[in-house]
Amino acid sequence: MTEQATGLRRSFARPLLLAGLGVLGAGALALYGIGGDDKAAACAASKETLASIRKAAVGEVAAVATPDQPRPLPALAFKDASGADLSLDRFKGKVVLLNLWATWCAPCRKEMPALDALQAEEGGENFEVVPVSLDFGSADKPRKFLEEIGAKKLALYHDPSGKVLSSLKAVGRGTGLPTTLILDRSACEIAYLPGPAEWASDEAKALVKAALGK
């Protein structure tokens, strides 16, 4: 190959390589909710709503963190009480409190009655508590536990594969149990809490109202 041909080849290869890296970088940033302006633009919550949530994160929910902008999440899939597959798309149009828990997690067990009380008071067409059990095997253990504590309003959701937790870990969430995320009406993260909280408290209810824009 002549020196001239080699130079031409390099001149074409360099822009193509940079373009490829640019596409890869954009994809990675969008996946992690960093950059990804197009995805963030599709989220429902406003900056005013985020500011209200941040202001409401006091007392029993003081550890709740709020991102600078609504944060798109990877696709999360789990099962309902009948074993049917579903995803967060099922809840679009509602503000969702997504709680990851397991029967072997003592703090999870302690906060579940409070989540049931929160769903009883605030749940409806605009808000829902979505607790996803990460117990292995069948849904018998989490179902029995919810029955034992007298949970009347919480639905049973189950992810025996653990993929929900691993998917969230990949984007810097879900470092342990319990993990709670509050999602806007487009299923974008607007608040995050690694650890338990007193979800039946006045502060928690005020936080939910802030997420609802009330």
CORUR-V240556 format. One line per field, one symbol per residue. ss: DSSP state (H for helix, E for strand, L for the rest). psi: psi as a letter, one per 30 degrees, with the letter a starting at -180 (. if undefined). A space follows every 50 residues. Layout:
ss->???
psi->???
This chain:
ss->LLHHHHHHHHHHHHHHHHHHHHHHHHHHHHHLLLLLHHHHHLLLLLHHHH HHHHHHLLHHHLLLELLLLLELLLLLEEELLLLLEEEHHHHLLLEEEEEE ELLLLHHHHHHHHHHHHHHHHHLLLLEEEEEEELLLLLLHHHHHHHHHLL LLLLLLEELLLLHHHHHHHLLLLLLLLLEEEEELLLLLEEEEEELLLLLL LHHHHHHHHHHLLL
psi->kleeeeeeeeeeeeeeeeeeeeeeeeeeeeeggkbheeeefflekleeee eeeeefilbfgffkkklflkjkllkkkalaffgkkllfffgkflkkjjkk llffjeeeeefeeeeeeeeeefkaffkkkjkjkgklblgeeeeeeeeefh jffklkkkiffgeeeeeeefgglhfaklkkkkkafghkkflkjjlllifg leeeeeeeeeefg.
